[in-house]
């Protein structure tokens, strides 16, 4: 799916509540920052946030930008139904957008101290 990203916890835990408070705050801040960067880049109508962990028991959040014409309108995304590939240029574009958003977030935090 265009714009799909997984945000993976740096610390090994299975559940979000297993993170210490400061690490939990940082994890969710990162998830929301990436979601905002993807929204700014792709302009979806909705962002889906999915946490599973039954296949890979390590905390991670799947971010799926949703579009008017995506193949899953009106239902959950099933990644087994479609396959897609991204070019190196597309991966680079997404990575740059996320890094810019993270840099902006850090500078705003510093300004508020």
Buried (B, 14 or more C-beta within 10 A) or exposed (E): BBBBBEBEBEEEBEEBEEBEEEBBEBBBEBBBBBBBBBBEBBEBEEBBEEEEEEEEEEBBBBBBBBBEEBEBEEEEBEEEEEEEEEEEEEEEEBEEBBEEBBEEBEEEEEEEE
